[in-house]
Amino acid sequence: MHWIIHWRWEALVETIFVQVKCGPGSAYSVAQTLADMDGVSEVYSVSGLYDLLAKCYLLDDDDVGRFVNHRIQSVAGIRDTQTIITFNAFS
């Protein structure tokens, strides 16, 4: 018996963006810690209400809440976060 497996990258991962507010003087160290974290693809410094924007890829069966609460928010220097869950990517 032969099994044929078809899959698409989009079906395996979920993309989220996490806006991060840092304590005074901690943005660079927080950015580096996040950038080194599994699941975090890119970290940008941004202007506005938040200091950083992290682009994250999670497996479909990963719990977004646990990832944000236990991984992201536990980083020293983070004061607040806001999570954006995506639905579709257009190109």
Secondary structure by P-SEA (a helix, b strand, c coil): cbbbbbbbccccbbbbbbbbbbccccaaaaaaaaaacccccbbbbbcccccbbbbbbbcccccaaaaaacccccccccccbbbbbbccccc
